[in-house]
């Protein structure tokens, strides 16, 4: 290990040298010898320099993970011991939640209290999957009459080396949602955090080391998707790529994975519908709709960005959601009382602005918001837009900002048709006082998750994933574990 990293203990102090990569249990500089800056989106200022890994580092990390897997450094430990290590990871994250939250906030902009909630949710992933580590079993199967003397059974085995590519909008949760089940399943991992938000992923690497995860079982490399991410997606020694991000990048990963036909777990984009029926309790529906679209400044794959409201309550709901948006305090994440932080970058600010301006040019009306706030940082007003239709980009494409498009409907069938008129299918919600109607609509919505009088809920226990172009496979729950397991059938004659 390079001597200048020997005492590295992120984040109590960032070294003068760029933050290192973690390969085969050691912190070291990237092979390129270069670095890139990571920014505070609330100020636009550089927080730290981070090692710029390249394809050589991706190969080193995959080789380390392959050795760890082939040598069974993780799987040779008793399953209960592996579960105990994952539990220690969860405990450490909870103990360090205050500090982790500050760094999550600095790196991605979210207000500190909300960042702390995200850290605790990430810790719960490790706690939940710690309980699965010693409960991964196969089945015995009756193969016919006893006189045939044949026995059949199945084994559930780790898929192998997993490359994990995670986004910037929820860094510590996104990393934990992949690492926890993969480690419970017995896999070895290479994690590539987003360029914009690498810091808490590196901190998590330190926690995993300290908890007792053997060298090479978790490797963390930092660098651009175009080089490092592509190298991982193409690598012949990677058995599965777990990716969360845009649908366009998901397509490129699918193409790259064809070389060795590696498995894929993809959580991709969304344009999630929210339906408000005329009997809904508006005192809860209005803040619920606002939270669905504005939370984390709209930088959420499952954000409820398309609102369909019954014409009899349309104006009241629009006015209420706009008022909720105006009440939200937008500001620097560490400031007390802040509800929404900045967008992640200038590029994202320009993207959101372009969509809103495009909606206005198409004839939509900006009911509230619609503009950048201030000149420092990348702050944008919570925005409500009416006068839209399903052909407008603002209603069809994922914006990833605090922008809500609203359309009226006259009957339930129309609302469901509007909601399903999308290439995505990640999440959705319906607001109604009639439980039977809510559950009936839930069956008709083409989405991986449906909320009835709630939009954001689930945690580690409930499967999450998308229909259509919102992805392949599921995260969370037992279904999330299945992504990292292979099923082997064994048939034997009996003596």
Protein Blocks (a to p, Z undefined) as FASTA:
>chain_A
ZZklmmgccfkbccfbdcdddeehiacddfklpacddddfknopafbdcddddfklmmmm
mmmmmmmmmnommmmpcfklmmmmmmmmmmmmmmmmmmmmmmmmmmnopafklmmmmmmm
mmmmmmmmmmmmmmcccddddfbdfklopacddddddfbjadddddfklmmlmmmmmmmm
mmmnopacdddddfklmmlmmmmmmmmmmnopaehkaccddddfklmmmmmmmpmkbcbd
cddddfklmmmmmmmmmmnopacdddddddddddddfkbcfklmmmmmmmmmmggghpaf
klcfbccddfklmmmmmmmmmmmmmmpccddfkbghiabdcdfbfklmmmmmmmmmmmmm
nopacfbghiaehjedjdddddddehiafkbmklmpcfkpabddddddfbfklmmmmmmn
cfbdfbccdddfblklmmmmmmmpccfbdcehiabggbjmlccddehjlogcjeehjklm
mmmpccdddddddZZ
